[in-house]
Structures are given as C-alpha cells and as structure tokens.
Amino acid sequence: MYTAWKLAERGEEVTLFEKRGGVGKEACSGLFSERILGYIPQSKVLVQNRVDFCLLHFPKKTLKINFSKKFFVMSHHALDNLVADLAKKAGVKIAFNNHVESLPHNYDRIIGSDGASSKVRKSLGLQEPSFRLGIQGFTQEQSKENYVDAWPTKEGFLWKIPRGQEAEWGIIEKPTMARKMFEEFLSKKSVRVSNLKSTLVPQGLIIPKNPKVTLLGDAAGMTKPWSGGGVAWNLTSANMLLKNFPDFVKYRNQAKRFFLPKIILSKAATKTIYLLGTRTPWLLLRNWQIESDFLI
C-alpha cells in the first residue's frame, strides 16, 4: 500500500488488487520503531503506547535490551487503512474482492506484495521462504508499561506487549509447535486470553531476476529473523524499489546487498544469545543496546 501511494504521488498509474472487501492486517502485534514516523508522519495519531526496552527472560537470568530507537504500539489494521486513504487520494485505484490467481496482463510492471502465501511468487516458480506461526491473544487490563516482556523458545519467543487499554500475549514458533507451547505458557502464567488470532510469518530474501515482475514485503519473506516483524524492513525495501523504479533488477541487487548480510549476522547473533542465555547465562551482560530494526 505504501509503495502504491508513493508511486501514485510521482504520477504513475497504479492499480492495487485486494482479495478482501477492505484493507487492514488483522493478526499483527503492531510494534513499530519510531522510524515509522519518517515514512508515514500521519501515523503519529495512531500511537497507543511507547516501548523503551525489552526484558528478555531466560530461566536463570533476565536481560534488559535497550533500543537505539524507541518503539510505538499501534494498530496495524488502522495503519493500513490510513495509508489506503492516502493512496486513494493520490490516485491509486483499489480493486477490492479481486483474488489474483495468476499474473495479470496489460501492466508495464507488477509488484507482488500479496503476503506470506504470495500467488505472484508461486506464479514465478520461486522457492518458498521458511515459515513460523505467530499467535496472539488479549487480556482486558490497564497496560501502559514502557517495556515488553519476552521469553525465548527454541525457534522464536513468547511475549507480552502493553497496549494501553489491553495487554497482548503471543508467540512466534514453528507451526507444528506454536499452539501447544502457547497454551502451556498461558496455563503456567494463569492467563486467559480472548480474540485469538494467528498468521504465518515468512522469512527469506526472495526477489526474482524478472525485469517486469518483482516481490515486496511478506511475499519476498522480508521480515526480521529474530522477531518476525516486517514493517520497517518492508518500508526500507519499498524505498529501494521506489528509488530504482522501474528497474527491478537494480532494486533486487540493492536489496540483496543491504539485507543479506543483516539476515546472516542477525541469525547468528540470535542463536548465540539464546544458547548462552539457556546454558551459560553468567557469560551474558544484563544490559544490552541494539539497533531497533536491524539488530546490528
């Protein structure tokens, strides 16, 4: 949606195909670094709470993770609708209830930003990203702390996010393990959640060499390897696409150069911290400072 908005502002004729009758991501924690205001200044009105750090709870030690840029808690659904309104005002044609099963014709360029199970990616015969399952639920309580709680798991983590008028509890893990681990965790904490939601979270860097068709966002697996968050990475890659448009090959090359080292290094760093935190926690400092969106 952001890319369509910005292309339309530049005078491009843009049609956006949306399979549903409206826009807005339903299952997402909506925890965005303050970088979001640089991309979408209008989103400031959506801020529900501010997060300054994370408490990472290992069995025998808790680490305090300080962020280089603070995080804002927002509704991703509301953010998507805000950007959709901006896109429509800029001239984007949004075709609702259009489930694209194959590549549409009569377009000079096609950008597949159609989610984790991207039809565009499948139409191009590209490899699939790896997947984890994200699950979230909510408790009705005053929850305005300025920090997030997280509990590492084998392939992800559990979390509690303060959202102002409610608290969000969630997990990201292997699809075969996530639900059982989440239920056991909630039972142990004596927490009962409502409004349960789930979504597949892709991870990869799948951008075709095709000069006329490319991928963006979850369709390209563009998420943070450690948290599964995708908004900052998606917006960063969207700006790369906008900078190089209509040259999709240049966009691919720039995105690969920028993201591939970050993916490799952040995966290694996450595994190392999780391993030390579980087996030799005394080797870890209690206070850490990380880059909010790119870890290192």
C-alpha positions in Angstrom: 0.0 0.0 0.0 2.8 2.4 0.9 4.6 1.7 -2.4 1.4 2.2 -4.4 0.8 5.5 -2.6 4.3 6.8 -3.3 4.2 5.7 -7.0 0.9 7.5 -7.5 2.3 10.6 -5.9 5.0 10.5 -8.6 2.5 10.4 -11.4 2.4 6.7 -12.1 -0.9 5.0 -12.9 -1.3 2.4 -10.1 -4.0 -0.3 -9.7 -4.0 -2.3 -6.4 -5.7 -5.7 -6.3 -7.1 -6.6 -2.9 -8.6 -10.1 -2.4 -10.8 -8.9 0.5 -13.5 -6.3 0.7 -11.3 -4.0 2.7 -7.7 -3.4 3.8 -6.0 -3.9 7.2 -3.8 -6.7 8.6 -5.7 -8.4 11.4 -3.0 -10.5 13.1 0.0 -8.3 13.9 1.5 -7.0 17.1 1.8 -3.5 15.7 5.1 -2.8 17.4 6.9 -0.3 15.2 10.1 1.6 15.8 9.9 5.4 15.6 11.3 5.1 12.0 7.6 4.7 11.1 7.1 8.4 11.5 9.8 9.1 8.9 7.9 7.1 6.4 4.3 7.9 7.4 4.2 11.0 9.6 0.4 10.9 9.6 0.6 7.7 11.7 1.5 9.6 14.9 -2.2 9.8 15.8 -2.3 6.0 16.0 0.2 5.6 18.8 -1.3 3.7 21.8 1.8 3.3 23.9 5.6 3.7 23.8 8.1 1.0 24.5 11.7 1.9 25.6 13.2 -1.5 26.2 12.6 -5.3 26.4 13.1 -7.7 29.3 14.3 -11.0 27.8 13.6 -13.7 30.4 15.8 -16.8 30.4 15.2 -19.5 33.1 18.1 -18.2 35.3 18.7 -14.6 34.1 16.8 -11.7 32.7 18.4 -9.3 30.2 17.4 -5.7 29.6 17.5 -4.9 25.9 17.6 -1.2 25.2 16.6 0.0 21.7 18.5 2.6 19.7 15.1 3.9 18.5 12.0 3.7 20.7 9.0 1.6 19.6 5.4 2.7 19.3 2.4 0.4 19.8 -0.2 0.9 17.1 -3.0 -1.0 15.4 -1.6 -2.4 12.1 -5.2 -2.5 10.8 -5.6 1.2 11.5 -2.2 2.0 9.9 -3.1 0.1 6.7 -6.4 1.9 6.4 -4.7 5.3 7.0 -2.2 4.6 4.2 -5.0 3.3 2.0 -6.8 6.6 2.3 -3.6 8.4 1.4 -3.1 6.1 -1.6 -6.7 6.7 -2.9 -6.2 10.5 -2.5 -3.0 10.2 -4.6 -4.9 8.4 -7.3 -4.4 4.7 -6.6 -7.3 2.5 -8.0 -8.1 -0.2 -5.4 -9.9 -3.2 -6.9 -11.5 -4.9 -3.9 -12.6 -8.6 -3.9 -10.1 -9.4 -6.6 -8.2 -12.7 -5.7 -5.3 -12.8 -8.1 -4.5 -16.4 -9.0 -2.1 -15.7 -11.9 -0.1 -12.7 -13.2 -2.4 -10.0 -14.6 -1.8 -8.8 -18.1 -1.7 -5.3 -19.7 0.5 -3.8 -17.0 4.1 -2.5 -17.6 5.2 -3.6 -14.1 3.8 -5.9 -11.5 4.8 -5.8 -7.8 3.7 -8.8 -5.8 3.0 -7.6 -2.3 0.4 -10.3 -1.6 1.6 -11.7 1.7 3.2 -14.8 3.0 1.4 -17.2 0.7 2.1 -15.0 -2.4 0.4 -16.1 -5.6 2.8 -13.9 -7.6 5.8 -15.8 -6.0 4.2 -19.1 -6.9 3.4 -18.0 -10.4 7.1 -17.2 -10.9 8.1 -20.6 -9.7 10.3 -19.3 -7.0 11.3 -21.1 -3.8 9.2 -20.8 -0.7 10.5 -18.9 2.4 10.7 -20.6 5.7 7.7 -20.1 7.9 6.9 -19.7 11.5 3.4 -19.3 13.1 2.5 -16.2 15.0 -0.4 -16.4 17.5 -1.7 -13.5 19.6 -4.5 -13.1 22.2 -5.5 -10.3 24.5 -6.4 -9.6 28.1 -8.5 -6.6 29.1 -6.4 -4.6 31.6 -4.7 -1.3 32.0 -1.3 -2.0 30.5 0.8 1.1 30.0 4.3 -0.1 30.9 7.2 1.2 28.8 8.7 -2.2 28.2 7.9 -5.5 26.5 8.4 -8.9 28.2 9.8 -11.8 26.1 10.6 -15.4 26.8 12.8 -17.2 24.3 11.8 -20.6 22.8 13.7 -23.0 20.6 12.8 -21.2 17.3 11.2 -18.0 18.5 9.8 -16.4 21.6 6.7 -15.7 23.7 5.8 -12.1 24.5 3.6 -9.7 26.4 3.1 -6.2 24.9 1.4 -3.4 26.8 -1.2 -1.8 24.5 -2.7 0.8 26.9 -6.2 -0.5 27.5 -5.3 -4.1 27.0 -2.3 -6.4 27.1 -1.3 -8.7 24.2 0.2 -12.1 24.7 1.7 -14.0 21.8 4.2 -16.5 20.4 6.2 -17.0 17.2 7.4 -20.5 16.7 7.4 -23.5 14.3 3.9 -24.0 13.0 3.8 -27.6 14.5 4.8 -26.4 18.0 3.4 -22.9 18.4 -0.1 -23.5 19.6 0.8 -26.2 22.2 3.7 -24.1 23.6 1.4 -21.0 23.8 -1.3 -22.9 25.6 1.1 -24.4 28.1 2.7 -20.9 28.7 -0.6 -19.2 29.3 -1.7 -22.0 31.7 1.5 -21.7 33.7 1.0 -17.9 33.9 -2.7 -18.3 34.8 -3.6 -16.1 31.9 -6.8 -16.4 29.8 -6.8 -14.5 26.5 -9.6 -13.6 24.1 -9.8 -12.6 20.5 -7.2 -15.2 19.5 -5.6 -14.6 16.0 -2.8 -16.3 14.1 -0.8 -15.8 10.9 2.1 -17.3 9.0 5.3 -15.3 9.3 7.7 -15.9 6.4 11.5 -15.3 6.4 13.8 -15.2 3.5 15.0 -12.9 0.7 13.2 -14.0 -2.4 13.4 -11.4 -5.1 13.2 -12.5 -8.8 15.5 -11.5 -11.5 12.5 -10.7 -13.7 12.7 -7.2 -15.2 8.9 -6.7 -15.1 7.7 -8.6 -12.0 9.1 -8.3 -8.5 8.2 -9.1 -4.9 8.0 -6.9 -1.8 7.2 -7.4 1.8 6.0 -10.7 3.2 5.8 -12.0 -0.4 9.6 -11.8 -0.5 9.9 -13.1 3.0 11.1 -9.7 4.1 10.9 -10.0 7.9 13.4 -9.7 10.8 14.9 -13.1 11.5 14.8 -12.6 15.3 11.3 -11.1 15.8 9.3 -11.8 12.7 8.4 -8.1 12.4 8.2 -6.9 8.8 7.1 -3.3 8.7 10.4 -1.5 9.0 12.1 -3.9 6.6 9.2 -3.7 4.2 9.3 0.1 4.1 13.1 0.1 3.7 12.9 -2.2 0.8 9.9 -0.2 -0.6 12.1 2.9 -0.7 14.8 1.0 -2.5 12.2 -0.1 -5.1 10.9 3.5 -5.4 14.5 4.8 -5.9 15.2 2.3 -8.7 11.8 2.1 -10.3 11.1 0.9 -13.0 14.4 -1.0 -12.9 13.5 -4.1 -10.9 16.9 -5.7 -11.4 18.7 -2.7 -9.7 16.2 -2.9 -6.9 16.9 -6.6 -6.4 20.7 -6.0 -6.4 20.4 -3.2 -3.8 18.1 -5.1 -1.6 20.3 -8.2 -1.7 23.4 -6.2 -0.8 21.7 -4.4 2.1 19.6 -7.2 3.6 21.6 -10.4 3.1 24.5 -9.6 5.5 21.9 -8.4 8.1 20.0 -11.6 7.8 23.1 -13.8 8.2 24.6 -11.9 11.1 21.3 -11.4 13.0 20.5 -15.1 12.7 23.9 -16.0 14.1 23.7 -13.4 16.9 20.2 -14.5 17.9 21.2 -18.2 18.1 24.3 -17.3 20.1 22.4 -15.2 22.7 19.7 -17.8 23.0 22.3 -20.6 23.5 24.3 -18.7 26.1 21.2 -17.5 27.9 19.9 -21.0 28.3 23.2 -22.9 29.0 25.7 -20.4 30.4 23.7 -17.2 31.4 26.5 -16.0 33.7 28.5 -15.2 30.5 25.9 -12.6 29.4 25.8 -9.0 30.5 22.5 -7.9 32.0 22.2 -4.7 29.9 22.4 -4.6 26.1 22.0 -1.9 23.4 20.8 -3.0 20.0 19.8 -1.3 16.7 16.0 -1.4 16.8 15.2 -2.6 13.3 18.5 -4.2 12.1 19.9 -5.6 15.4 23.5 -4.9 14.4 
